[in-house]
Amino acid sequence: MTKKITEQFKEEREALNEIVMKYASLNVKRFYNLDTRVYQEGALSSKTKELLGLVASLVLRCDDCIKYHVIRSHEVGVTSEELEEALAIGLTVGGSITIPHLRRALQAWDELSEGF
């Protein structure tokens, strides 16, 4: 049986982050900490922050970032309708060049949403 793309991504990301931390200076560790903390609940909900991260990632066309934020969005309870609206904003801002990334984002979402 083939591993799901989201499972494969999580495993690879974790393994690569372990390697990064093996060599990481204080500055790298601080950046990783900031990246974790900025998405925590605050004046904006974690759902909103994950969708903001997803839109930015779509516009920047970073497939790893898109997968990460799709997974996190699913984990924090984003609905399919909320995700689609956020992706529509990213598509509008980023233009047609983001369509391949939009496809992969929705492929990952579809995989995560199986059985729902």
Steps between C-alpha positions, in 0.01 A plus 500: 500500500631843405547751779279803490679814383420674829643214708812485285539878528469496881758223535749666265452841664560356847814316388640806324423726797697262723800543270457878502490503881815287511687789339284793606647811651311710752373720217348206312344367819353842575350521153343155536360605839355819352346302215328273752383775735359736238228248407375454858168642619505874555292793379459285187395139530735218400259421215533852362877496539534167319286630214716814482810279486336291229413802286852642535648160413278468194598845375869418562447161329667295775358147471650384831353802679164448331488135609598594853227765528238275339580231757499749789178659371336159506633436852362829638155444353491707182202401286517423130304819432745713706795339324352563156436867577855546625643325194285720275663806657844349440409424139371853446812659651747254349341454159478200273859394575371376838254253341738198512558572870127542554447156347752339735353683801156364421642154433648499851176636649299235319727230638468638854123527467442140388239335714344826615 
